[in-house]
Amino acid sequence: MAEDNRQYKDRLFNFIFGAEENKAWTLSLYNAVNGSNYTDPGEIEITTIKEVMYLGMHNDVSFLISNEMTLYEQQSSFNPNLPLRLLQYSGNLYEKYVVKNKLNKYGSTLLKLPVPKLVVFYNGERDTEDEVELRLSDSFPEGAQADIEVKVRMININYGRNMALLELCKPLKEYSWLVERIRCNKKNHELESAIDRSITEMPEDYLIKPFLMAHRSEVRGMLLTEYNEVETMQLFKEDGKKEGLREGLSKGLREGLSQGLKEGRESERLDAIRDMVKYGDSKERILKQYTEEEYNKALGIEQPDN
């Protein structure tokens, strides 16, 4: 099979929802996300950028339908920088659109462009709300008046979350089930075995099962790569924490080891609280991990006088 030579560069989400042969599933996903009722998969024009960069830094699925340019990303690790990434992808897609349609962006005539719609499907293990809006302006200094804004819908598609949405798109529900099943099987089996068992255990009436079985070797390779990417990202985060500790130690040597470590740990905890608040975690959930004093300090809330 010719596709087997791609060295598993696709992600499974893209393989399912971004393939020409699966446009009906892509359309089902689009309808579920947008509350629309398109019926002709032929209206979809796949525009996914195929160039692949390390650690999944590439466009997962993009397509044109009606007057919209839709970009879908699947993320199994939380990334608050997706508005920046999707801005870059959008720029590349617009350039591709302009060239393909022989448009003159330097001319005096106003170009008519498709409306960008940016969606991230999140299925990582970090607890997030069912839907969160990520904004490019979150990266700017507080109070800055920017001339560019990018908004991204991040939808939690972990199995058991957003079930009304999953019910509207059976292939998405089945993909969500598979990811959850692999997590369960990983507890008692090596990753490769967990993947194989999970595909085999899929109910026979699942729409995506025949497709996955027909490409089983390729799907296994994709999933192994994706899980390895997540583990690599986690190592990067752990390295960052170690670097913070090293900075704290360095300060401690200059000003007193004990004080330096204390400030380093406190800074890390306050940053974590701000991050949780920014991306939708409730105060109740935060206070399960941190003290109210830390919560107030992180948000600049004045302490009541005793």
N, C-alpha and C positions, 0 to 999 in steps of 0.2 A: 504494500500500500504506500503510495507516494508520500502521504502526510507523515508517515513514521520517521522521515528524515528531518523533521523539524527540531529534533533534540529537545522536545518538550518545552519549547519556549512559550507556548500559550499557557495561560492560567485556566483552570477548569471552568470558572465562571465564564470566561471569554469563549472557551471551547463550546460551551452549551448555548450561550445566548448571542454569540457574535459570529456564528458560522452561517454562510449563505444557505446551507441546507436546513437550518433551524430558524428561519425567519418567522415562522408561525409562533415559536416560543418567544422570540424577541418582541413580536407584536403583542403577545399576551402579557409580557412583563411591562411593556410601555402602557398598555391599557390599564393594568392594575395600579401602576404608579400615578397615572394622570386622570383616572376616572373616565377614560374615553372608551369608545366602542368601535374602533377601526376593525375591519374584517378581512382586508386584503393584504397579506404579507408582501405582495409585490410592490406596495407603496413604500416599503423600507429600502433605503439605499445604504448599505454598510460602508462606513468610511473609516474604520479603525486603522490607526497608524500601526504598521506592523513592526517597525524597528523596535528592538528589544534592548533594554538597558538592565544592568545588574540590580538585584533586589526589587524587581517589580516596578521600576520607575518607567513605566510605559503606559500608554493609553489602553485600557482593557477593552471596552466596547464603545463605539460611537456610530451613529447612523443619522440619516436625514429622513424625516417624514413630515409631510405637509410643509409648513414653513418653519420647522424647528430643527436645530442641530442638537441632538441628545448625546451626552457623554455619561456613561455608566462606569463606575469603578467599584471593584470589590476589595474590601480590606479586612484582613484577619488580625491586624494590629492597629490600635488607635493612632491616628496621625492628624494633629491639628493644622498641619501645613497643606492640607489638600486643596484649599482655595488657590494657593500659589501654584501648585502643580497643575490644577485644572485650568488655570489661566494660561499657563504655558501650552498645554495641550490644545486649548481653544484657539490660541494664536496660530499654531501649526495647522489646525484644521481649516481655519479661515483662509490661510494662505493657499492651502491645497484647493479650497473651493474657488477662490479668485482665479487661480491659474487654470483650473479645469473648465471654468465657465468663461474664460477669456475676458474677465472684467478689468477695467482700468481704474485702479484705486488712486491714480494721480489725476484723473479727469475732473471735469466740472459737473458731471452728472452724479447725483447721489445714488450710491449702490444700495440695492435691496438685498439684505443678508438674512439668513435663517436665524431664528431666536435661539440663543444657547440655553440649554436645560441641563444642569449639572447635578448628578445624583451619585451618592456613595452608598453601597450596600455593605454594612458592617456586620461581621459574624465572628468577632474576636471574643476573648473570654473576659475582658474588662466590662463591668456592668455600666451600661449607658441607658439613657432614656430611649423610648421607642423611636423617637425622631428628634434630631438636633440640627439646628442651622449653624453651619460654620461660615465665618465671614473673613475675607481678606483683611478687613479693617481691624480685626482682633490682633493682627501683627504690628499695627502702627502704634506710635506713642499715644498715650491716652489724651483725648481732646483734639487730636490732629484732624484737620479738614482735608480729606483725601479727594482726589479727582477720579480715582478708580475704586470700585467696590466689586467684589465677587461673592456670591452667595451659593452655598452648596448644601443640598439636603442630605443628611446622613441618616439612613434608615437602618434600624437594627433588625436583621433577618435571622438572628439565632432562633432555632426551633422553639416554639412556644411564645415568641414575641411577634407582635404585629400580625397575629393570625388572620385577621380579616383581610389584610393585604395578601398574605400567602395563599389564602383560599381562592383569591381571584386569579392567581397564576400558579397552576399546578406544577409546572417545571421548577419554579422558584421554591415552592414548598418542598418538593422532592430533593432539590439541591440542599436546602437547609437541613432536611432530615439526614441526608448522607453525611454532612459535616458533623452533625451531633453524634451520629452513630460511630463515626471514626474516633471521635473523642472518647466515647464510652469503651470501644474496643481497645484503644491505646492503653487503657489502665491495666490490661491483662495480656497484651500481645505486643510484639515489635511493630513498628509503624507500618512496614510493608504488609505484614500479615493483617493488621487492623484494617488497612485500606481494602485488601482483597475480600476479607470477611464481610465488610460493610457493603460492598457492591453486591456480593452474593446474597446478602440478607435483605436487599431491597425488595419490597413487595412486587409481585409479578405485574400488577396493573399500573405501576409507575411508568409514566410516559418516557422518562429519560433512561430507563433501565436498558432497553435494547440498544440504544445509542452508546451508552457507557460500556456495555458488554462487547459491542462490536469493536470498540477502541480501547479495550481493557488495559493493554500494555502501555499505551500512550497516556491514558488517564492516571494510571499508577505513577508513571514518571512525573506527570504534572503535580500530583498531590505530594509526592516526596519532595519535589523542589520547593513547593509552596511552604510546607512545614519546615524545611531547612531554612528558608528565608526568614520565617518568623523567629526561629531560634537564633539566627544570626543577628536580627534586629534586637532581640533581647540581650544578646551579648554586648552589643553597642551600648545599650542603656546601662547595663551593669558596669561597663568600662567608664561611662560618664559618672556614675555614682562613685566609683573608685577615684576618679580624677578629682571630684569634689572633696572627697576625704583627704586626698593628698594635699589639696590647697589648704584645707583646714589644719592639717598637720604642720604645713610650712608656716602658717600664721602662728600656730601654737608655739613653734620653736622660737619665733621672734618675740612673741608677746606673752607667752605662757601656754604650755601644752593644753592644760585643762580648759582654759577660756576659748582657745581656738577650736577645739573639738566641739565644745558646747555650741558655739556660734555656727559652725558648719552644719551640725545636725539640725539646729533650729531653722536655719535658712532653707534647708532641703524640705523640712516638714511644712513650712509656710508656703513655699512654692508649690508643693503638692496640693495643699488646700486650695490655693488660688486656681490651679489647673482644674480641680474637681468642680469648683463653683462655675468656672467659665463654661464647662461643657455639660452642665445640667444636673450634677449630683445635688440632692437635697441636703439641707442642713442636718436633718436627722441621720442620714447615711454617713455624712462626714464625721459627725460626733461619735460614731461607733469606732472610729479609728484615731481621732484627735480630740484634744480637750477644747472646751468652749473658750478658754483663754487664748489658745492658739488660733482658733477660728476667728475670734474678734481681732486679734493682732494681724492676721493675714489680710483681713478685709479693711483694716483701718478703723474698726469700730471702737469708740472710746469705752474704756472699762468703767462701770458704775463705781461711784465713790462709796467706800465702806463706812 
